[in-house]
């Protein structure tokens, strides 16, 4: 598995709201078999230093990407 993204990683500034929304859809689909569901998760339009926030605790896109990486890795090894 790759090293986790840090919330201040410059690549996170390149993600758009539609891209993050697509990542949230992927999180919902990949998380279903593991009981990981955030029905209310959405891009909340807020930013910190140019980085979009996701509204499940106003977390950063880095957290979303790191969760997806864990789920993708779990599916490959199961």
Buried (B, 14 or more C-beta within 10 A) or exposed (E): EEEBBEBEBEEBEEBEEEEBBEBBEBBBEBBEEEEEEBEEBBBBEEEEEEBBBBBBEEBBBBBBBBBBBBBEEEEEEE
